[in-house]
Amino acid sequence: MLKKSSLLWIMPLLLVSVSCTQLKQMANFTKCQFRMSSVQNTNLAGVNVQQIKSLSDMNLLQAGKLTAAYASGTMPLSLTINVDAQNPNDATAAMNKMEWILLIEGKEIVTGTLNDRISIAPSGGTATIPVQINADLRKIMAKNSMDENINLGLGLVGAGNKPSPKLSLKIKPSIMIGSLTVPYPGYITLSTNFGTGS
Protein backbone atom coordinates (compact mmCIF):
# COMPACT_ATOMS: atom_id res chain seq x y z
CA MET A 1 0.00 0.00 0.00
CA LEU A 2 1.27 3.45 -0.88
CA LYS A 3 1.99 5.81 1.98
CA LYS A 4 0.31 9.21 2.10
CA SER A 5 3.64 10.90 1.40
CA SER A 6 4.02 8.78 -1.76
CA LEU A 7 0.56 9.80 -2.95
CA LEU A 8 1.47 13.46 -2.54
CA TRP A 9 4.31 12.93 -5.03
CA ILE A 10 2.28 10.85 -7.45
CA MET A 11 -0.76 13.16 -7.73
CA PRO A 12 1.11 16.04 -9.41
CA LEU A 13 2.68 13.57 -11.83
CA LEU A 14 -0.75 12.20 -12.71
CA LEU A 15 -2.07 15.72 -13.26
CA VAL A 16 0.88 16.53 -15.52
CA SER A 17 0.29 13.31 -17.45
CA VAL A 18 -3.44 14.08 -17.90
CA SER A 19 -2.66 17.67 -18.92
CA CYS A 20 -0.11 16.52 -21.49
CA THR A 21 -2.61 14.02 -22.90
CA GLN A 22 -5.31 16.69 -23.22
CA LEU A 23 -2.92 19.16 -24.81
CA LYS A 24 -1.81 16.49 -27.27
CA GLN A 25 -5.44 15.77 -28.16
CA MET A 26 -6.09 19.45 -28.87
CA ALA A 27 -2.85 19.71 -30.85
CA ASN A 28 -4.08 16.75 -32.91
CA PHE A 29 -7.47 18.45 -33.32
CA THR A 30 -5.88 21.53 -34.86
CA LYS A 31 -4.08 19.27 -37.35
CA CYS A 32 -7.36 17.71 -38.46
CA GLN A 33 -8.82 18.36 -41.90
CA PHE A 34 -12.05 20.39 -41.80
CA ARG A 35 -14.82 21.26 -44.19
CA MET A 36 -18.36 22.61 -44.19
CA SER A 37 -20.08 19.53 -45.58
CA SER A 38 -23.74 20.53 -45.76
CA VAL A 39 -26.46 22.96 -44.72
CA GLN A 40 -29.74 21.77 -43.23
CA ASN A 41 -33.01 23.18 -41.91
CA THR A 42 -32.65 26.61 -43.48
CA ASN A 43 -35.54 28.72 -42.22
CA LEU A 44 -36.19 32.40 -42.96
CA ALA A 45 -38.89 34.21 -40.97
CA GLY A 46 -40.84 30.99 -40.42
CA VAL A 47 -40.51 29.79 -44.02
CA ASN A 48 -38.52 26.66 -44.85
CA VAL A 49 -36.30 27.94 -47.68
CA GLN A 50 -33.95 24.95 -47.89
CA GLN A 51 -35.00 24.17 -51.47
CA ILE A 52 -36.18 27.65 -52.52
CA LYS A 53 -33.70 29.42 -54.79
CA SER A 54 -35.53 32.63 -55.74
CA LEU A 55 -38.55 34.77 -54.90
CA SER A 56 -40.35 33.40 -57.95
CA ASP A 57 -40.26 29.90 -56.41
CA MET A 58 -42.43 31.00 -53.47
CA ASN A 59 -46.16 30.74 -53.12
CA LEU A 60 -48.27 33.68 -51.90
CA LEU A 61 -48.38 32.43 -48.29
CA GLN A 62 -44.59 32.13 -48.08
CA ALA A 63 -44.01 35.53 -49.69
CA GLY A 64 -46.61 37.06 -47.35
CA LYS A 65 -44.83 35.70 -44.27
CA LEU A 66 -41.51 37.18 -45.36
CA THR A 67 -43.07 40.54 -46.21
CA ALA A 68 -44.87 40.70 -42.86
CA ALA A 69 -41.69 39.80 -40.98
CA TYR A 70 -39.66 42.47 -42.74
CA ALA A 71 -42.36 45.09 -42.12
CA SER A 72 -42.33 44.24 -38.41
CA GLY A 73 -38.60 44.94 -38.25
CA THR A 74 -37.31 41.38 -38.08
CA MET A 75 -36.19 38.61 -40.44
CA PRO A 76 -34.92 35.70 -38.34
CA LEU A 77 -32.65 33.21 -40.08
CA SER A 78 -31.86 29.77 -38.70
CA LEU A 79 -29.84 26.95 -40.24
CA THR A 80 -27.51 24.14 -39.30
CA ILE A 81 -24.04 23.95 -40.84
CA ASN A 82 -22.52 20.48 -40.58
CA VAL A 83 -18.75 20.58 -40.13
CA ASP A 84 -16.79 17.41 -40.90
CA ALA A 85 -13.52 16.91 -39.03
CA GLN A 86 -11.12 14.19 -40.21
CA ASN A 87 -8.21 13.10 -38.01
CA PRO A 88 -5.04 12.12 -39.93
CA ASN A 89 -3.01 11.69 -36.73
CA ASP A 90 -2.06 8.37 -35.18
CA ALA A 91 -3.70 9.36 -31.88
CA THR A 92 -7.11 10.65 -30.79
CA ALA A 93 -7.97 14.29 -31.44
CA ALA A 94 -10.34 16.09 -29.09
CA MET A 95 -11.70 19.40 -27.93
CA ASN A 96 -14.05 20.52 -25.14
CA LYS A 97 -15.35 23.77 -26.62
CA MET A 98 -15.49 25.45 -30.01
CA GLU A 99 -16.08 29.14 -30.65
CA TRP A 100 -17.35 29.99 -34.12
CA ILE A 101 -17.98 32.98 -36.37
CA LEU A 102 -20.38 32.87 -39.34
CA LEU A 103 -19.73 35.20 -42.26
CA ILE A 104 -22.01 35.85 -45.22
CA GLU A 105 -20.38 37.51 -48.21
CA GLY A 106 -17.40 38.30 -45.98
CA LYS A 107 -19.49 40.12 -43.36
CA GLU A 108 -19.51 38.77 -39.80
CA ILE A 109 -23.12 37.84 -39.09
CA VAL A 110 -23.18 36.04 -35.78
CA THR A 111 -20.89 34.31 -33.28
CA GLY A 112 -21.45 31.44 -30.93
CA THR A 113 -19.92 28.68 -28.82
CA LEU A 114 -20.36 24.92 -28.95
CA ASN A 115 -19.72 23.47 -25.48
CA ASP A 116 -19.83 19.77 -26.35
CA ARG A 117 -16.75 17.58 -26.14
CA ILE A 118 -15.79 16.23 -29.56
CA SER A 119 -13.46 13.25 -29.87
CA ILE A 120 -12.21 11.96 -33.23
CA ALA A 121 -10.66 8.53 -33.71
CA PRO A 122 -7.12 8.37 -35.16
CA SER A 123 -5.94 7.32 -38.61
CA GLY A 124 -8.66 8.89 -40.74
CA GLY A 125 -11.53 8.89 -38.25
CA THR A 126 -14.24 11.45 -39.03
CA ALA A 127 -16.77 13.26 -36.86
CA THR A 128 -19.60 15.55 -37.95
CA ILE A 129 -20.11 18.63 -35.80
CA PRO A 130 -23.50 20.36 -36.25
CA VAL A 131 -23.30 24.13 -35.74
CA GLN A 132 -26.70 25.70 -35.11
CA ILE A 133 -26.97 29.26 -36.44
CA ASN A 134 -29.56 31.85 -35.42
CA ALA A 135 -29.41 35.44 -36.63
CA ASP A 136 -31.69 38.34 -37.61
CA LEU A 137 -30.87 39.50 -41.14
CA ARG A 138 -33.17 42.53 -40.84
CA LYS A 139 -31.10 43.91 -37.96
CA ILE A 140 -27.66 42.79 -39.12
CA MET A 141 -28.17 43.86 -42.74
CA ALA A 142 -30.14 47.00 -41.88
CA LYS A 143 -29.07 48.80 -45.06
CA ASN A 144 -30.41 46.05 -47.30
CA SER A 145 -33.82 46.25 -48.92
CA MET A 146 -36.39 43.55 -48.25
CA ASP A 147 -35.65 41.78 -51.54
CA GLU A 148 -31.89 41.93 -50.86
CA ASN A 149 -32.31 40.32 -47.44
CA ILE A 150 -34.65 37.65 -48.80
CA ASN A 151 -32.31 36.83 -51.69
CA LEU A 152 -29.42 36.67 -49.24
CA GLY A 153 -31.30 34.15 -47.10
CA LEU A 154 -32.31 32.12 -50.16
CA GLY A 155 -28.77 31.95 -51.54
CA LEU A 156 -27.08 30.13 -48.68
CA VAL A 157 -27.70 26.56 -49.86
CA GLY A 158 -26.12 25.27 -53.06
CA ALA A 159 -26.72 22.11 -55.08
CA GLY A 160 -26.85 18.95 -53.01
CA ASN A 161 -27.40 21.00 -49.83
CA LYS A 162 -23.78 22.18 -49.97
CA PRO A 163 -22.99 25.60 -48.46
CA SER A 164 -22.95 28.32 -51.10
CA PRO A 165 -19.78 30.39 -51.69
CA LYS A 166 -21.52 33.19 -49.78
CA LEU A 167 -21.03 31.27 -46.54
CA SER A 168 -17.83 30.93 -44.54
CA LEU A 169 -17.21 29.71 -41.03
CA LYS A 170 -14.33 30.28 -38.64
CA ILE A 171 -13.73 28.03 -35.64
CA LYS A 172 -11.50 28.16 -32.57
CA PRO A 173 -11.24 24.93 -30.54
CA SER A 174 -10.38 24.80 -26.84
CA ILE A 175 -9.67 22.04 -24.36
CA MET A 176 -10.20 21.93 -20.59
CA ILE A 177 -7.31 21.10 -18.29
CA GLY A 178 -8.86 20.90 -14.86
CA SER A 179 -10.81 24.15 -14.57
CA LEU A 180 -8.55 25.95 -17.06
CA THR A 181 -9.66 26.55 -20.66
CA VAL A 182 -6.79 26.44 -23.14
CA PRO A 183 -7.83 27.89 -26.55
CA TYR A 184 -6.19 27.40 -29.91
CA PRO A 185 -4.35 30.62 -30.86
CA GLY A 186 -6.52 32.15 -33.56
CA TYR A 187 -9.37 30.96 -35.78
CA ILE A 188 -9.38 28.25 -38.45
CA THR A 189 -11.28 29.31 -41.59
CA LEU A 190 -13.28 26.51 -43.22
CA SER A 191 -14.32 25.95 -46.83
CA THR A 192 -16.37 23.19 -48.47
CA ASN A 193 -13.26 21.10 -49.18
CA PHE A 194 -11.16 19.30 -46.62
CA GLY A 195 -8.22 21.37 -45.45
CA THR A 196 -6.47 22.56 -42.32
CA GLY A 197 -7.99 26.04 -42.73
CA SER A 198 -6.11 29.29 -42.41
VENSULMO-V402324 format. One record per helix or strand. SS is the DSSP state (A for helix, B for strand). FROM is the first residue (numbers start at 0). LEN is the number of residues. If there is no record, write none. Layout:
<<SS | FROM | LEN> <SS | FROM | LEN>>
This chain:
<<A | 3 | 27> <B | 32 | 12> <B | 46 | 2> <A | 54 | 3> <A | 59 | 12> <B | 75 | 12> <B | 92 | 3> <B | 96 | 8> <B | 106 | 8> <B | 117 | 3> <B | 124 | 12> <A | 136 | 4> <A | 145 | 9> <B | 156 | 1> <A | 158 | 3> <B | 162 | 1> <B | 166 | 11> <B | 179 | 4> <B | 187 | 3> <B | 194 | 1>>
